[in-house]
Amino acid sequence: MLEFLTVDEMKTCDHTEADIQAVIDEKKATLGEKQEHHGRHCRLHATFNELKGFYGDQAKRLGNIAVVMNKYKTTDCEHYGIDNSN
């Protein structure tokens, strides 16, 4: 089971890359290779929803997503409509 970050945790960035990788590895071990991508997305979406609720401003959504994506070193930019070409 994935543990989702709270808004406060997101703002303090107290989770290390190793913490995030451990969750992804656990998801892979439980559900197999194909579920790694899904597990990462579940975690990201949950964090986005909390951030959107916290900020309450749809105009900030892309900025919030970029922050989260940077934190998780994800390359799923196209899925979120973000140009990562540069």
Beta strands, then each sheet from edge to edge (+ up, - down):
end
